[in-house]
Amino acid sequence: MLQVQEFQSDFDTIPQPTDWARARRGNRLDCETAVLLRRKLGPEFNASESWLDLASRLSSQGFALRFEADRLILVETLRGDKVCSCRFLGHPLAQLSARFGKLRARPPKGIARFGMPVL
């Protein structure tokens, strides 16, 4: 027997982290998803006081940071899928480095558990 899934029409529902990477078109998120992601993570970026704080806040939302070709990339923690660059979200690496200081190539013990991979 064929089962029909219920359609959700609640526009305030934000996709779970596994849906973010699926919304990419080529190398970019579609416009609607980008707006939702900025709305969801903007407060986390703005309220963070350090790299560790930012990593912790993003981890609580299901995301992590990693470097890719000298860019800071947002990834899903569940599958490790690349979502977008932090610059695309309005938070370029240079701006974050000015706020928090230069990100160390080898983070001190403890940062990895908050979602930032040890490089």
C-alpha positions as YAML, in Angstrom:
chain: A
units: angstrom
residues:
- id: 1
  name: MET
  ca: [0.00, 0.00, 0.00]
- id: 2
  name: LEU
  ca: [1.29, 3.44, -0.95]
- id: 3
  name: GLN
  ca: [1.77, 5.83, 1.97]
- id: 4
  name: VAL
  ca: [1.33, 9.56, 1.45]
- id: 5
  name: GLN
  ca: [3.39, 11.94, 3.52]
- id: 6
  name: GLU
  ca: [1.67, 14.87, 5.18]
- id: 7
  name: PHE
  ca: [2.46, 18.24, 3.61]
- id: 8
  name: GLN
  ca: [3.73, 20.91, 6.01]
- id: 9
  name: SER
  ca: [2.66, 24.48, 5.25]
- id: 10
  name: ASP
  ca: [4.20, 26.19, 8.28]
- id: 11
  name: PHE
  ca: [6.60, 28.75, 6.78]
- id: 12
  name: ASP
  ca: [8.23, 29.39, 10.15]
- id: 13
  name: THR
  ca: [9.60, 25.85, 10.24]
- id: 14
  name: ILE
  ca: [13.32, 25.96, 9.57]
- id: 15
  name: PRO
  ca: [14.84, 22.87, 7.92]
- id: 16
  name: GLN
  ca: [16.89, 20.55, 10.08]
- id: 17
  name: PRO
  ca: [20.67, 20.61, 9.49]
- id: 18
  name: THR
  ca: [20.60, 17.66, 7.09]
- id: 19
  name: ASP
  ca: [18.40, 19.68, 4.73]
- id: 20
  name: TRP
  ca: [20.80, 22.60, 4.34]
- id: 21
  name: ALA
  ca: [23.29, 20.92, 2.01]
- id: 22
  name: ARG
  ca: [20.47, 19.53, -0.14]
- id: 23
  name: ALA
  ca: [19.29, 23.09, -0.83]
- id: 24
  name: ARG
  ca: [22.51, 23.94, -2.66]
- id: 25
  name: ARG
  ca: [22.43, 24.69, -6.35]
- id: 26
  name: GLY
  ca: [25.88, 24.16, -7.69]
- id: 27
  name: ASN
  ca: [28.21, 26.02, -5.37]
- id: 28
  name: ARG
  ca: [25.55, 28.21, -3.69]
- id: 29
  name: LEU
  ca: [22.45, 27.87, -1.56]
- id: 30
  name: ASP
  ca: [19.17, 28.96, -3.10]
- id: 31
  name: CYS
  ca: [18.02, 32.43, -1.99]
- id: 32
  name: GLU
  ca: [15.23, 31.31, 0.33]
- id: 33
  name: THR
  ca: [17.42, 28.81, 2.15]
- id: 34
  name: ALA
  ca: [20.21, 31.36, 2.48]
- id: 35
  name: VAL
  ca: [17.82, 33.80, 4.16]
- id: 36
  name: LEU
  ca: [16.62, 31.12, 6.59]
- id: 37
  name: LEU
  ca: [20.19, 30.08, 7.40]
- id: 38
  name: ARG
  ca: [21.28, 33.68, 8.00]
- id: 39
  name: ARG
  ca: [18.27, 34.18, 10.26]
- id: 40
  name: LYS
  ca: [19.01, 30.99, 12.17]
- id: 41
  name: LEU
  ca: [22.78, 31.47, 12.62]
- id: 42
  name: GLY
  ca: [23.18, 35.25, 12.51]
- id: 43
  name: PRO
  ca: [22.50, 35.64, 16.24]
- id: 44
  name: GLU
  ca: [25.04, 32.90, 17.01]
- id: 45
  name: PHE
  ca: [27.77, 34.65, 15.01]
- id: 46
  name: ASN
  ca: [26.90, 38.06, 16.46]
- id: 47
  name: ALA
  ca: [26.74, 36.94, 20.10]
- id: 48
  name: SER
  ca: [29.95, 34.88, 20.03]
- id: 49
  name: GLU
  ca: [32.87, 36.26, 22.01]
- id: 50
  name: SER
  ca: [35.61, 33.87, 20.87]
- id: 51
  name: TRP
  ca: [36.34, 31.08, 18.40]
- id: 52
  name: LEU
  ca: [35.50, 28.54, 21.09]
- id: 53
  name: ASP
  ca: [32.21, 30.28, 21.85]
- id: 54
  name: LEU
  ca: [31.32, 30.42, 18.14]
- id: 55
  name: ALA
  ca: [32.16, 26.73, 17.68]
- id: 56
  name: SER
  ca: [30.03, 25.82, 20.69]
- id: 57
  name: ARG
  ca: [27.08, 27.90, 19.51]
- id: 58
  name: LEU
  ca: [27.23, 26.48, 15.98]
- id: 59
  name: SER
  ca: [27.55, 22.96, 17.34]
- id: 60
  name: SER
  ca: [24.34, 23.41, 19.33]
- id: 61
  name: GLN
  ca: [22.62, 24.26, 16.04]
- id: 62
  name: GLY
  ca: [24.06, 21.21, 14.23]
- id: 63
  name: PHE
  ca: [26.93, 22.94, 12.41]
- id: 64
  name: ALA
  ca: [30.72, 23.13, 12.54]
- id: 65
  name: LEU
  ca: [33.50, 25.11, 10.85]
- id: 66
  name: ARG
  ca: [36.37, 23.89, 8.72]
- id: 67
  name: PHE
  ca: [38.94, 25.36, 6.39]
- id: 68
  name: GLU
  ca: [38.78, 24.70, 2.67]
- id: 69
  name: ALA
  ca: [41.15, 26.46, 0.27]
- id: 70
  name: ASP
  ca: [41.84, 29.32, 2.74]
- id: 71
  name: ARG
  ca: [38.12, 29.86, 3.34]
- id: 72
  name: LEU
  ca: [36.11, 29.24, 6.47]
- id: 73
  name: ILE
  ca: [33.31, 26.83, 5.57]
- id: 74
  name: LEU
  ca: [30.13, 25.97, 7.46]
- id: 75
  name: VAL
  ca: [29.44, 22.22, 7.49]
- id: 76
  name: GLU
  ca: [26.69, 20.01, 8.91]
- id: 77
  name: THR
  ca: [27.91, 18.01, 11.87]
- id: 78
  name: LEU
  ca: [25.66, 15.03, 11.17]
- id: 79
  name: ARG
  ca: [27.11, 14.17, 7.76]
- id: 80
  name: GLY
  ca: [29.96, 16.63, 7.39]
- id: 81
  name: ASP
  ca: [28.40, 18.10, 4.23]
- id: 82
  name: LYS
  ca: [29.61, 21.52, 3.14]
- id: 83
  name: VAL
  ca: [26.81, 24.10, 3.38]
- id: 84
  name: CYS
  ca: [28.40, 27.43, 2.42]
- id: 85
  name: SER
  ca: [31.23, 29.78, 3.31]
- id: 86
  name: CYS
  ca: [30.98, 32.04, 6.33]
- id: 87
  name: ARG
  ca: [31.50, 34.97, 3.95]
- id: 88
  name: PHE
  ca: [28.27, 33.98, 2.17]
- id: 89
  name: LEU
  ca: [26.49, 34.29, 5.52]
- id: 90
  name: GLY
  ca: [27.92, 37.79, 6.00]
- id: 91
  name: HIS
  ca: [30.73, 36.78, 8.37]
- id: 92
  name: PRO
  ca: [34.01, 36.67, 6.42]
- id: 93
  name: LEU
  ca: [37.10, 35.11, 7.99]
- id: 94
  name: ALA
  ca: [38.90, 38.49, 8.10]
- id: 95
  name: GLN
  ca: [36.05, 40.03, 10.10]
- id: 96
  name: LEU
  ca: [35.89, 37.08, 12.51]
- id: 97
  name: SER
  ca: [39.68, 37.14, 12.93]
- id: 98
  name: ALA
  ca: [39.54, 40.84, 13.77]
- id: 99
  name: ARG
  ca: [36.99, 40.09, 16.50]
- id: 100
  name: PHE
  ca: [38.42, 36.87, 17.95]
- id: 101
  name: GLY
  ca: [42.09, 36.95, 16.95]
- id: 102
  name: LYS
  ca: [43.83, 34.72, 14.46]
- id: 103
  name: LEU
  ca: [42.49, 31.16, 14.46]
- id: 104
  name: ARG
  ca: [45.23, 28.75, 15.47]
- id: 105
  name: ALA
  ca: [46.15, 26.02, 12.98]
- id: 106
  name: ARG
  ca: [46.16, 23.49, 15.82]
- id: 107
  name: PRO
  ca: [43.40, 24.37, 18.26]
- id: 108
  name: PRO
  ca: [44.00, 23.72, 21.94]
- id: 109
  name: LYS
  ca: [42.46, 20.66, 23.52]
- id: 110
  name: GLY
  ca: [38.70, 20.92, 23.80]
- id: 111
  name: ILE
  ca: [37.85, 22.84, 20.65]
- id: 112
  name: ALA
  ca: [37.36, 19.67, 18.60]
- id: 113
  name: ARG
  ca: [34.55, 18.52, 20.89]
- id: 114
  name: PHE
  ca: [32.57, 21.64, 19.99]
- id: 115
  name: GLY
  ca: [32.55, 20.78, 16.31]
- id: 116
  name: MET
  ca: [35.72, 22.41, 15.00]
- id: 117
  name: PRO
  ca: [37.98, 19.78, 13.47]
- id: 118
  name: VAL
  ca: [41.58, 19.62, 14.58]
- id: 119
  name: LEU
  ca: [43.62, 20.50, 11.50]
...
